[in-house]
Amino acid sequence: MDRDSLVLRAAKPILEEGLTFARYLDEAAEGFFHFMIGPRVEHVIATAFLQPNHDLSYQNVTFAEHEGAIVGMVSGYTAKQHRASSRRPLKEAAGKRNLRMRIVSFLFAPLKRIIDSMSDGDFYIQAIAVSKELHGGGVGSVLMDSQEKQARMGGSTRLALDVSAKNENARRFYSNRGMSVESQWPKRLPIRALKFYRMTKILG
């Protein structure tokens, strides 16, 4: 695909775009959000997406369009934005009776603490996803370029993200972008499917 044919734009706080974001987000997270929230996952995330000042907000999302159709998404924020974010929108969207989300959130609390460990100068890429039919077409690179540019303009000194150890294609893509593994979680768990790597890149 010709990179010049792609249009990047900020997400809009409308339900339709929230549903699109939810699908891309769960794909990027390899089904984790569906596992955590259940069959209502797209509606719950889309509802939270409409609210400002939290990690899953439309404020942090950039869409890539080709010929008027959304073909990719990236979501990212600074460490400062993350620390000021509220968890209330997602909890309210899920409802008080969503026991499943509470249990999974408790079990994966250590991973949440890893995300919370961002350094002050970090810009964290929460998720990046491209429509399957366009994998390898350069959309991901354009989205990453946009995040790196945004990070630099905002004064961030480092890019950071977390990726599943089993997602070799994603790790290769990030490595080719100059990112390297800084740490892993859990440190001693032999089950590769449950291991995550923190990858970072210094912004000179």
C-alpha positions in Angstrom: 0.0 0.0 0.0 1.1 3.5 -0.8 1.8 5.3 2.5 0.6 8.5 1.0 -2.9 7.1 0.6 -3.3 6.7 4.3 -5.0 9.3 6.4 -4.3 9.5 10.1 -6.9 11.2 12.4 -7.9 11.5 16.0 -10.8 9.3 17.1 -14.2 10.9 17.7 -16.2 10.3 20.9 -19.0 8.4 19.1 -20.2 4.9 19.8 -19.5 3.6 16.3 -15.8 4.5 16.6 -15.8 3.1 20.2 -16.9 -0.3 18.8 -14.2 -0.2 16.2 -11.6 0.7 18.8 -12.9 -2.2 21.0 -12.4 -4.7 18.2 -8.9 -3.5 17.4 -8.0 -3.3 21.1 -9.0 -6.8 21.9 -7.2 -8.1 18.8 -4.0 -6.3 19.9 -4.4 -7.8 23.3 -4.9 -11.3 21.9 -8.4 -11.6 23.3 -7.5 -10.5 26.8 -10.3 -8.0 27.1 -12.9 -10.5 26.0 -11.5 -12.9 28.6 -11.7 -10.3 31.3 -15.1 -8.7 30.4 -17.0 -11.5 28.6 -19.4 -11.3 25.6 -20.3 -7.7 26.2 -16.7 -6.6 25.8 -17.2 -4.4 22.7 -20.2 -2.6 24.2 -18.4 -2.1 27.5 -15.2 -0.8 26.0 -17.1 1.4 23.5 -19.1 3.0 26.3 -15.9 3.7 28.3 -14.2 5.1 25.2 -16.7 7.9 25.1 -15.4 9.3 28.4 -12.3 11.5 28.8 -9.3 11.2 31.0 -8.6 7.5 31.2 -6.4 5.0 29.3 -9.2 3.7 27.0 -10.5 7.1 26.2 -11.0 8.3 22.6 -8.5 11.1 23.5 -5.6 8.6 23.3 -6.7 6.9 20.0 -5.5 7.6 16.4 -7.2 5.8 13.5 -5.6 5.1 10.0 -8.0 5.4 7.1 -7.7 4.2 3.5 -10.3 5.4 1.0 -12.6 6.5 3.8 -12.5 3.2 5.7 -10.7 2.6 9.0 -7.9 0.1 8.5 -5.8 0.5 11.7 -5.6 1.9 15.2 -3.0 3.0 17.7 -3.5 4.1 21.3 -0.9 5.7 23.5 -0.4 8.1 26.3 2.3 9.7 28.5 3.2 8.4 31.9 1.7 11.6 33.3 -1.6 11.0 31.6 -1.7 7.4 32.8 -1.1 8.4 36.4 -3.9 11.0 36.2 -6.3 8.5 34.5 -9.4 7.2 36.2 -10.5 3.5 36.2 -14.1 4.6 36.9 -15.3 4.8 33.2 -14.5 1.1 32.5 -15.9 -0.1 35.8 -19.1 1.9 35.3 -19.5 0.7 31.7 -19.1 -2.9 32.9 -21.6 -2.6 35.7 -21.4 -3.5 39.4 -22.4 -7.1 38.7 -19.4 -7.8 36.4 -17.8 -10.3 38.8 -15.8 -11.8 36.0 -13.9 -8.5 35.4 -13.2 -8.0 39.1 -11.8 -11.5 39.4 -9.6 -11.3 36.3 -8.4 -7.8 37.3 -7.4 -9.2 40.7 -5.6 -12.1 39.2 -3.7 -9.9 36.7 -3.0 -7.1 39.2 0.8 -7.7 38.9 0.6 -7.0 35.2 -1.3 -3.8 35.9 1.5 -2.8 38.3 4.1 -3.4 35.6 2.2 -0.9 33.4 2.1 1.5 36.3 5.9 1.3 36.6 6.4 3.6 33.6 9.1 6.2 34.0 8.2 9.9 34.0 9.6 10.5 30.5 7.9 7.5 28.9 5.3 7.5 26.2 3.4 4.2 26.5 1.9 2.5 23.4 -1.1 0.7 24.8 -2.2 -1.0 21.6 -1.6 -1.1 17.8 -3.6 -3.1 15.4 -4.1 -3.3 11.6 -6.9 -4.9 9.6 -5.8 -8.4 8.8 -6.0 -8.0 5.0 -3.5 -5.2 5.2 -0.9 -6.9 7.4 2.6 -6.2 6.1 1.3 -3.2 4.0 3.0 -0.5 6.0 0.0 0.7 8.0 1.6 -0.4 11.3 4.8 1.6 10.5 2.8 4.7 9.7 0.9 4.4 13.0 4.2 3.9 14.9 5.7 6.9 13.2 2.8 9.0 14.4 3.2 7.8 18.0 6.9 8.5 18.0 6.3 12.0 16.6 3.6 12.6 19.2 5.9 11.4 21.9 8.8 13.7 20.8 6.5 16.7 20.4 5.2 16.1 23.9 8.6 16.0 25.5 8.8 12.3 26.1 12.2 10.7 26.1 11.4 7.1 25.6 8.8 4.8 23.9 7.6 1.9 25.9 5.2 -1.0 25.4 4.4 -4.5 26.6 4.1 -7.5 24.2 3.3 -11.1 24.6 6.3 -13.4 24.4 4.5 -15.7 22.0 3.8 -12.9 19.6 7.0 -13.2 17.6 5.8 -11.2 14.7 5.0 -8.2 16.9 8.3 -8.4 18.7 10.2 -8.6 15.4 8.3 -5.6 14.1 9.1 -3.6 17.3 12.8 -4.7 17.1 13.0 -3.5 13.6 11.8 -0.1 14.8 14.7 0.1 17.2 13.0 -1.1 20.3 14.7 -3.6 22.6 13.6 -5.8 25.5 14.1 -4.1 28.9 12.5 -6.7 31.2 10.0 -9.5 31.3 7.1 -10.5 33.5 6.8 -12.8 35.3 10.5 -13.3 35.6 10.5 -17.0 36.5 7.4 -18.4 34.8 8.3 -21.1 32.3 4.9 -20.9 30.4 5.7 -18.8 27.4 2.0 -18.0 26.6 1.7 -16.1 29.9 5.0 -14.1 29.6 5.2 -10.5 28.6 8.2 -8.4 27.5 8.6 -4.6 28.2 10.2 -3.1 25.1 11.6 0.4 25.0 13.3 2.9 22.7 15.2 6.0 23.7 14.1 9.1 21.8 17.2 11.1 21.0 
